[in-house]
């Protein structure tokens, strides 16, 4: 069955319980993805659309980064009208990888000291 023009399929989500630790670490190894996770952590849930992040990549690369984060169980997305909004799966991820998000979200001492 063909999709209607302008309608996109809902994204597939991976639960953190299904994610090997290597996949979680690889997802968090990229500076752009770390920035996305940090911005999501600082925002109320379901308020950030994909295009609202201040990252130095184009639309296709941004889509790839969100795909990686979803595949690692870090992000959940849903469509609200024309916008795709995001939620950091903090509690679910923390239950599977205790302390890992805290390490990622911790301010970097090098940026604090100048």
Residue frames relative to the residue before (quaternion, step in Angstrom):
aa qw qx qy qz dx dy dz
X 1.0000 0.0000 0.0000 0.0000 0.00 0.00 0.00
X 0.3867 -0.7342 0.5143 0.2164 3.59 -0.81 1.01
X 0.4337 -0.6754 0.5270 0.2793 3.54 -1.13 0.72
X 0.5498 -0.5859 0.4714 0.3636 3.56 -1.16 0.56
X 0.5823 -0.5628 0.4477 0.3791 3.54 -1.16 0.59
X 0.8045 0.2606 -0.2081 0.4914 3.57 -0.92 0.90
X 0.6390 0.4875 -0.3378 0.4898 3.61 1.24 -0.14
X 0.1259 -0.7965 0.5880 0.0629 3.55 -0.82 0.95
X 0.5621 -0.6054 0.4484 0.3413 3.51 -1.18 0.62
X 0.5475 -0.5919 0.4763 0.3509 3.54 -1.16 0.62
X 0.4990 -0.6688 0.4508 0.3170 3.59 -0.95 0.77
X 0.4473 -0.6513 0.5407 0.2887 3.54 -1.21 0.62
X 0.1711 -0.7881 0.5866 0.0744 3.56 -1.03 0.85
X 0.2390 -0.7389 0.6151 0.1361 3.52 -1.13 0.77
X 0.3673 -0.7115 0.5469 0.2446 3.58 -0.85 0.91
X 0.5891 -0.6071 0.3936 0.3599 3.61 -0.95 0.77
X 0.5828 0.5886 -0.3790 0.4126 3.64 1.11 -0.54
X 0.6919 0.4751 -0.2614 0.4767 3.59 1.19 -0.54
X 0.6127 0.5918 -0.3177 0.4165 3.58 1.30 -0.11
X 0.3720 -0.6979 0.5603 0.2464 3.60 -0.85 0.93
X 0.6155 -0.5699 0.3884 0.3815 3.58 -1.08 0.65
X 0.6113 0.5571 -0.3595 0.4321 3.62 1.03 -0.67
X 0.6400 0.5155 -0.3199 0.4715 3.59 1.05 -0.75
X 0.6425 0.5149 -0.3179 0.4701 3.57 0.98 -0.84
X 0.6756 0.4877 -0.2965 0.4667 3.58 0.89 -0.91
X 0.6443 0.5201 -0.3248 0.4570 3.60 0.97 -0.82
X 0.6424 0.5244 -0.3259 0.4540 3.59 0.99 -0.81
X 0.7341 0.4141 -0.2233 0.4897 3.55 1.04 -0.77
X 0.5287 0.6557 -0.3972 0.3644 3.60 1.26 0.02
X 0.6569 0.5206 -0.3086 0.4498 3.58 1.19 -0.40
X 0.5048 -0.6837 0.4298 0.3049 3.63 -0.78 0.94
X 0.6329 0.5184 -0.3455 0.4598 3.62 1.00 -0.70
X 0.6751 0.4826 -0.3051 0.4672 3.59 0.91 -0.85
X 0.6054 0.5298 -0.3579 0.4741 3.60 1.04 -0.65
X 0.6501 0.5072 -0.3213 0.4657 3.59 0.94 -0.81
X 0.6332 0.5218 -0.3324 0.4651 3.60 0.97 -0.79
X 0.6618 0.5004 -0.3004 0.4705 3.59 0.92 -0.92
X 0.6611 0.5072 -0.3125 0.4561 3.59 0.91 -0.84
X 0.6658 0.4881 -0.3097 0.4717 3.58 0.94 -0.84
X 0.6359 0.5142 -0.3301 0.4714 3.60 1.03 -0.73
X 0.6488 0.5292 -0.3183 0.4446 3.58 0.96 -0.85
X 0.7127 0.4453 -0.2507 0.4804 3.59 1.10 -0.65
X 0.6722 0.4844 -0.2801 0.4849 3.59 1.30 -0.05
X 0.5546 -0.5649 0.4694 0.3911 3.60 -1.15 0.47
X 0.5894 -0.5972 0.4042 0.3640 3.59 -1.09 0.70
X 0.8553 0.1616 -0.1596 0.4657 3.51 -1.24 0.73
X 0.5483 0.6170 -0.4134 0.3844 3.62 1.08 0.57
X 0.7067 0.4654 -0.2623 0.4638 3.60 1.16 -0.44
X 0.2422 -0.7444 0.6064 0.1397 3.53 -0.73 1.09
X 0.6822 -0.5138 0.3281 0.4037 3.55 -1.19 0.51
X 0.7193 0.4630 -0.2579 0.4491 3.59 0.97 -0.80
X 0.5912 0.6171 -0.3573 0.3768 3.61 1.23 -0.10
X 0.5689 0.6098 -0.3819 0.3982 3.59 1.24 -0.04
X 0.3581 -0.7318 0.5457 0.1962 3.54 -1.03 0.83
X 0.2850 0.7449 -0.5432 0.2622 3.55 0.23 1.33
X 0.4846 -0.7152 0.4364 0.2514 3.58 -1.05 0.78
X 0.5459 0.5858 -0.4232 0.4240 3.59 0.84 0.94
X 0.5456 -0.6176 0.4627 0.3268 3.55 -1.26 0.43
X 0.7518 -0.4211 0.2805 0.4229 3.52 -1.37 0.12
X 0.6666 0.5006 -0.3104 0.4567 3.61 0.90 -0.87
X 0.6654 0.4864 -0.3039 0.4778 3.59 0.93 -0.84
X 0.6283 0.5309 -0.3353 0.4593 3.58 1.01 -0.77
X 0.6294 0.5277 -0.3232 0.4701 3.57 1.00 -0.83
X 0.6380 0.5193 -0.3212 0.4691 3.59 0.99 -0.81
X 0.6571 0.5130 -0.3178 0.4518 3.59 0.89 -0.89
X 0.6581 0.4854 -0.3156 0.4813 3.60 0.97 -0.76
X 0.6047 0.5449 -0.3544 0.4602 3.60 1.06 -0.66
X 0.6518 0.5035 -0.3092 0.4755 3.59 0.96 -0.84
X 0.6704 0.4962 -0.3013 0.4621 3.60 0.91 -0.88
X 0.6333 0.5022 -0.3321 0.4862 3.61 1.04 -0.70
X 0.6683 0.5155 -0.2945 0.4481 3.58 0.95 -0.88
X 0.6863 0.4455 -0.2730 0.5059 3.57 1.21 -0.50
X 0.5319 -0.6645 0.3908 0.3504 3.58 1.26 0.08
X 0.4906 0.6962 -0.4066 0.3306 3.58 1.25 0.24
X 0.8047 0.2127 -0.0646 0.5505 3.55 1.04 -0.79
X 0.1421 -0.7320 0.6593 0.0966 3.51 -1.21 0.70
X 0.1121 -0.7982 0.5907 0.0368 3.57 -0.98 0.86
X 0.0179 0.7658 -0.6426 -0.0171 3.53 -1.26 0.51
X 0.4482 -0.6801 0.5165 0.2643 3.51 -1.23 0.56
X 0.0361 -0.7472 0.6636 0.0018 3.52 -1.06 0.93
X 0.7833 -0.1499 0.0468 0.6015 3.53 -0.03 1.32
X 0.8132 -0.2250 0.1627 0.5114 3.60 -0.82 -0.91
X 0.6446 0.5332 -0.3156 0.4479 3.59 1.26 -0.21
X 0.2264 -0.7048 0.6486 0.1772 3.52 -1.21 0.61
X 0.1168 -0.8151 0.5670 0.0230 3.55 -0.57 1.20
X 0.3377 -0.7796 0.5187 0.0953 3.51 -1.23 0.68
X 0.0876 -0.7514 0.6520 0.0522 3.48 -1.33 0.57
X 0.3674 -0.6810 0.5876 0.2365 3.55 -1.02 0.86
X 0.3162 -0.7616 0.5383 0.1739 3.57 -0.76 1.05
X 0.0443 -0.8746 0.4828 0.0065 3.54 0.85 1.06
X 0.7139 0.4552 -0.2822 0.4510 3.61 0.68 -1.03
X 0.6728 0.4999 -0.3009 0.4548 3.58 0.89 -0.93
X 0.6688 0.4970 -0.2920 0.4695 3.56 0.97 -0.92
X 0.6429 0.5329 -0.3128 0.4526 3.58 0.98 -0.88
X 0.6338 0.5386 -0.3356 0.4423 3.59 1.01 -0.76
X 0.7251 0.4198 -0.2362 0.4922 3.59 1.07 -0.69
X 0.7939 0.1521 -0.0491 0.5867 3.58 1.07 -0.77
X 0.1405 -0.8477 0.5052 0.0799 3.59 0.51 1.18
X 0.8404 0.2104 -0.1763 0.4672 3.55 -0.90 1.00
X 0.5391 0.6524 -0.4148 0.3341 3.62 1.12 -0.40
X 0.6766 0.4693 -0.3073 0.4770 3.61 0.85 -0.84
X 0.6013 0.5560 -0.3656 0.4423 3.60 1.02 -0.68
X 0.6444 0.5140 -0.3188 0.4679 3.58 1.02 -0.78
X 0.6731 0.4966 -0.2905 0.4646 3.57 0.95 -0.88
X 0.7307 0.4410 -0.2338 0.4658 3.56 0.97 -0.87
X 0.5036 0.6562 -0.4239 0.3688 3.58 1.22 -0.28
X 0.5030 -0.6437 0.4689 0.3360 3.60 -0.88 0.84
X 0.4562 -0.6799 0.5111 0.2615 3.52 -1.04 0.87
X 0.4757 -0.7026 0.4537 0.2724 3.58 -0.66 1.10
X 0.6216 0.5564 -0.3520 0.4244 3.60 1.04 -0.69
X 0.6792 0.4588 -0.3086 0.4826 3.62 1.01 -0.67
X 0.6223 0.5326 -0.3497 0.4547 3.62 1.11 -0.52
X 0.7304 0.4267 -0.2323 0.4801 3.58 0.97 -0.84
X 0.5581 -0.6136 0.3877 0.4022 3.55 1.27 -0.09
